[in-house]
Amino acid sequence: MPELPEVETLRRALAQELEGCTLTALKIYEPRLLQNASEQELQRALVGRRLRAVRRRAKCLLFDFGEHTVILHLRMTGWPTLSPIENPRFVFAFAGNKTLYLHDTRRLATLHLVPSARADKLPPLAGLGIEPFQPSYKFEDFVTLLQTDQEIKKLLLDQRKIAGIGNIYACEALFASKIHPQRPARTLARSEARRLFVQIEEILSRAIAEQGTSVRTYRVLTGESGNFQNFLRVYDREGEPCLRCRTPIVRITQGGRGTYLCPKCQA
Ligand SMILES: [Zn+2]
């Protein structure tokens, strides 16, 4: 699933290509995409409007058309592209001969239409937790989040607490911080919490700089792979030697998700 760095990479490219362009037509080919508005309602609200900004909140892309905002969650395999594709789930045509297509093999992507002024208070954004790059987010906020018996990796994946981190970056941040993923969050020493706080930001920043991680279906807007898969140190490396101590990386299951860790470094 595209996580914060992948969605942010797509957002930057989409903003560069489409901001300021006026929507001239839209067509929905996958009815399951629509969560709270019909195709006609979308057309009435958006056609003829200028795309003011493309934003991101957690793993969602926000297309701000002024009065209304379209919120796209890519889920497992959603991929927006400006190149014509077969079986698009939607087509948004803009003035200036630019067309946005949604590719989505698994058909799990979702689209909401919300009033821009209240977007944060409505699904799917309502209830989302701290944004890691929000300027007001400080170490003490992270420490407060840790005051729970929840396992630290599950907490990192809990979008109501901290938004945008998925399985790959949770594994990487815990490995870099030498913290066992099953530790109850409140047992982290302050120094460990500090390491984790710093590593989360550093790893997400580096992943954005490398245009995200392509381990399965994720592609950048142009269709090329991201590059951060070449820098993963623990994720998807079961049985391979730890890059720090040579102990074989193990895979455990937590909440139905695979967790990769070094049993020695993260004891
Ligand atoms: Zn190790």
Residues whose N, C-alpha, C, O or C-beta is under 5 A from the ligand:
A	BS01	ZN	C242 R244 C245 R246 T247 C262 K264 C265
